[in-house]
C-alpha cells in the first residue's frame, strides 16, 4: 500500500522556489550535503512532534504570505545610540551603501555572497557544520533548508576583544520579501564580541547563525526582532562552546504574526557558561515559539534559560526547552525557566520543559508557569495612587525583569527596558 | 488665629462614615452592619475589637479593595464620596492605608515604586512631578528618620524585608505621600517593642492639624506610643462603644467580653 505523504511534494515545491547562488564556491559541498539532509527528513509538518504547538505551513510554503512593512516614526531605531559597526540588510539583501565599512580591529567581517567565491576560507569549517550537528537527536529541516539556499550572511572571525559591537540592521520593505540569511561567527581563544541584531528583516525570514567559541572566548548577543505585525520568522542559533567560554543571548520579540526561535547549544569544553533568554510581548494575532536544546557534554558547565512572555488578546506563546546532560558531564548546573503572564483569558501558553540526565553529579532545575497579574500587588500599587494602567505595566515589567537582567551591558539593557515600556504604553492607549 | 472650634468648622469632618453596610462579593455574608464614624482633621482615632469584628474590612472598603459590596451607607473624605472612586483616586484624594500585611513585589525596586506613586499622585492633583534629584533628596531625608538604609530602598518592594522593615516601609510611603487621612491597619502586629517605638515615632512626626489618623489595633500597647483622642470598640460589624483613651485601658484589663454583651 502506498503511503500518501505530503512531505516530499511540499519539500520539492519549496526547493523549486529557491534561487540558488550563482557561485557557491567552497559552500557548494555544504549546500549539497544540506540538501540531501533536507530531502531525507522533509520540511516540517503539523504532525511532527517538534511542531506540535506551532504551525509550520507558512514557514515552509513555496509562496510567501505577503506582509506589510510598517514604518515606525514614533521612536528612534533600537541600539541607535550604541556605537557599533553597522551592517544593513534590506529585505535580506546586503546594502553596502547604508552600511559601515567592515573594518574593526581584531575582527574580520565579510559577506557570505562575496567570500564564498574564494577557494579557501576559514568559514568552510563552520558553514553548515554546526547546523548538521544540531540535526540530531531532533531534526531541524528549516535550518538545513537555510544552509542549502542561503542568499547571503555575514562571516565574522574574531581574534581579539572587539572594541565595539557589530550591529546587523534588518530592514523590511517589500511585501513579498523572502530572506534566507546564514551567519557564521568564529570567536578565537580569549577573543570577545558583542553582536546586535535588530529589525524585522523581511516578510518571511529564515535565518541561521552558527557560533563557534574557542577556549576562553566570550560572545554576547542581543536581538530585537522589530515591530512589524505581519512578518514571519524562523531562526536558529547553533553554538558550540569551548573550555571556559561564555555565550549569552537575549531576544526581544514584540509583534510578528509568527516567530520560531530555536537555539541549539553544545558544551564541548569544561567550565563554560551559556545563558539564553527572551522576552516576548504578544497582542492579538501573535504566535511566538522558543525552542531550546542544550547539550552538556563537558564537566562543570553552567546553562541558564530564562524565557518570559506577556500575552493578551488571544496571543499564543510556546516554549520547548531541553537540557541533555550526557554521561560524564559531571558538575553540570542547568537552570530552565519559562513563564507566561496572561493578561486576559483569551491568550495561551504551551510549554514543554524537558530534562534528560545521564550523569549522577549534576544540579538541574526547571520551572514553567503561567498566570495572571497578581491582584494583591495591583491593589497595593493602586492604593498608593498609581493608576490601574501604570500599575499593570509596572507589574508586567517586573515580570519580565528576570529575563532582561540577563543582558550584561547596562546601556543595551536600558534600551530593551525602554522598548518594553513603550510597547506597554502604546497598548494602554 | 482661629479658635479650635473655628478651625474645626473650617476643615470640617475629615472622614465621615455613615451607616456603612458591607457584604462579601463571593458569598452572601454581611461583614459591616451599620458603621458610623466621624473623624475631624488633626484627630487620632483608634478602633479596637476582637478578631473578625470588621476592623480590617473597614480599612479595605475605605481603600477600595475588590471583593466587597457596599449595600448601604456612605463614606466621605473631606466631603468627597470615597465609595465612588477607584483606589488610585482615593489615594490622590488623600487617603492612605498602611497595610497589615505589606505586599511583596518582586522586580519592582522600592525607589521606583515610591517615585511612581509620589509622581502619580502629584500628577492627579495637577502638580508638577518631582525631579529625580528632588525626589532622591526627599526620600533620603525621610528614610533616615525611619532608619531605612540605602539597601532597603534599592531592593524590590518588601521582598526579603523583615516584619519590622515592612512596617517601617509603610510609614516611609506615608511620609512621602503626605496623605490627609491615614489608616493604620494593625501596624503593631509582628513588631517588637523597639520596632513599634520607631514606627510610632514616624507616625507621631506626621501628626498635624490638617491630618487625621485611624489606628486599628488589637492591643492597647501601640496606643501608649500613638496617643489617640478617641477610642472605638468594634464588634460584629458595628462600633459598639466610643470614648477617650481610658477605654483602651479598660479593654486591656477586662478584655472585650463586656462590650460584646452590650452589643
Boltz contact constraints between the chains, C-beta under 6 A:
constraints:
  - contact:
      token1: [A, 376]
      token2: [B, 103]
      max_distance: 6.0
  - contact:
      token1: [A, 377]
      token2: [B, 103]
      max_distance: 6.0
  - contact:
      token1: [A, 377]
      token2: [B, 105]
      max_distance: 6.0
  - contact:
      token1: [A, 379]
      token2: [B, 65]
      max_distance: 6.0
  - contact:
      token1: [A, 380]
      token2: [B, 103]
      max_distance: 6.0
  - contact:
      token1: [A, 382]
      token2: [B, 87]
      max_distance: 6.0
  - contact:
      token1: [A, 382]
      token2: [B, 88]
      max_distance: 6.0
  - contact:
      token1: [A, 383]
      token2: [B, 63]
      max_distance: 6.0
  - contact:
      token1: [A, 383]
      token2: [B, 87]
      max_distance: 6.0
  - contact:
      token1: [A, 383]
      token2: [B, 91]
      max_distance: 6.0
  - contact:
      token1: [A, 383]
      token2: [B, 97]
      max_distance: 6.0
  - contact:
      token1: [A, 384]
      token2: [B, 91]
      max_distance: 6.0
  - contact:
      token1: [A, 384]
      token2: [B, 117]
      max_distance: 6.0
  - contact:
      token1: [A, 385]
      token2: [B, 88]
      max_distance: 6.0
  - contact:
      token1: [A, 385]
      token2: [B, 91]
      max_distance: 6.0
  - contact:
      token1: [A, 385]
      token2: [B, 92]
      max_distance: 6.0
  - contact:
      token1: [A, 385]
      token2: [B, 117]
      max_distance: 6.0
  - contact:
      token1: [A, 385]
      token2: [B, 120]
      max_distance: 6.0
  - contact:
      token1: [A, 385]
      token2: [B, 121]
      max_distance: 6.0
  - contact:
      token1: [A, 386]
      token2: [B, 116]
      max_distance: 6.0
  - contact:
      token1: [A, 386]
      token2: [B, 117]
      max_distance: 6.0
  - contact:
      token1: [A, 386]
      token2: [B, 120]
      max_distance: 6.0
  - contact:
      token1: [A, 387]
      token2: [B, 88]
      max_distance: 6.0
  - contact:
      token1: [A, 394]
      token2: [B, 108]
      max_distance: 6.0
  - contact:
      token1: [A, 398]
      token2: [B, 107]
      max_distance: 6.0
  - contact:
      token1: [A, 398]
      token2: [B, 108]
      max_distance: 6.0
  - contact:
      token1: [A, 401]
      token2: [B, 107]
      max_distance: 6.0
